């Protein structure tokens, strides 16, 4: 594995399990007062920039009626233009809660069950040596307890080994079935249902499951069930490698000490139903608020389905993971709901309680894992300050 790939793998792990050191392990949502200000948010955004991020944008929503927005760094290293306050970016694995929501809606409609085996709906898809399609359930896929390996681990489709590989493969298109088939060449990580092990393959299979059960592409189901009803006018599943304007360019450092390379143009069908969506901090806030039922608009899931989504198992660090939704503790008590996402070179973080929500986007990844962990710590500090109101 190359230095650049190693750095990216470390960042993905950190983003998807982001927690706060020294926190309570209690469940639920934190109680805060209103004191976190625009000045505080700008300070915390600049701390992320100072930790090495090229561009940062952040949004804090307080009980629906107060919104704080701040940016830091630059959108373009050449022109030095500022980061747009609500620019488009690739939300990467924050796609997974969208996919999970559609699956749970189908469960609510009786089209499938969380305890259905994968083989019932997709016979022959999970067919690698050591796998049993009749013991891996829909719940296992949603909760990353299937034991299936990650198709994105293979170097055969990795466009991030070198800058040359990126330029050669950045417009390549991938199909869900082909990506899942790649994972079947790798042995299981564990027995189904025994432990959480985060892997993109689970959500690629879920995308195929949505298509099989609904008779429509997963992207269309996400659009008609979530994007359109919530009025997410700046959220889309792209069919090409370009980003809409305005956006901060994304920068990836392929080798330690090497240049920051503009990698904004990228076909993210490689992430598919686990990582392909483009959105904004405003739209992503709207989605999570609707999903968690903390705003006055339409809800996405019936209470019993949201309860299933929020039933968690231990994940890495101090976090927990439900059905496409993660939870992290806070030092002020209780914790917040989130997911997180990372695709070269956009990093997406968020945290939501009953009282407020935070969404942060960073537009760069370096080849130094320690450097990016410093960024991660600065984001963690912002989340703590905003959600604990300090």
URFENPE-V812007 format. One record per run of one state. SS is the DSSP state (2 for helix, 1 for strand, 0 for the rest). FROM is the first residue (numbers start at 1). TO is the last residue. If there is no record, write none. Layout:
ss | from | to
SS | FROM | TO
SS | FROM | TO
This chain:
ss | from | to
0 | 1 | 2
2 | 3 | 16
0 | 17 | 37
2 | 38 | 50
0 | 51 | 54
1 | 55 | 62
0 | 63 | 65
1 | 66 | 74
0 | 75 | 81
1 | 82 | 82
0 | 83 | 87
1 | 88 | 90
0 | 91 | 91
2 | 92 | 108
0 | 109 | 116
1 | 117 | 117
2 | 118 | 121
0 | 122 | 136
1 | 137 | 137
2 | 138 | 143
0 | 144 | 150
2 | 151 | 153
0 | 154 | 154
2 | 155 | 157
0 | 158 | 162
2 | 163 | 169
0 | 170 | 175
2 | 176 | 183
0 | 184 | 199
2 | 200 | 214
0 | 215 | 217
2 | 218 | 227
0 | 228 | 235
1 | 236 | 237
0 | 238 | 246
1 | 247 | 247
0 | 248 | 250
1 | 251 | 253
0 | 254 | 259
1 | 260 | 262
0 | 263 | 267
2 | 268 | 270
0 | 271 | 271
2 | 272 | 274
0 | 275 | 276
1 | 277 | 279
0 | 280 | 280
2 | 281 | 292
0 | 293 | 302
2 | 303 | 309
0 | 310 | 312
1 | 313 | 314
0 | 315 | 319
1 | 320 | 321
0 | 322 | 325
1 | 326 | 329
0 | 330 | 334
1 | 335 | 338
0 | 339 | 340
1 | 341 | 343
0 | 344 | 345
1 | 346 | 352
0 | 353 | 355
1 | 356 | 362
0 | 363 | 363
1 | 364 | 365
0 | 366 | 368
2 | 369 | 388
0 | 389 | 390
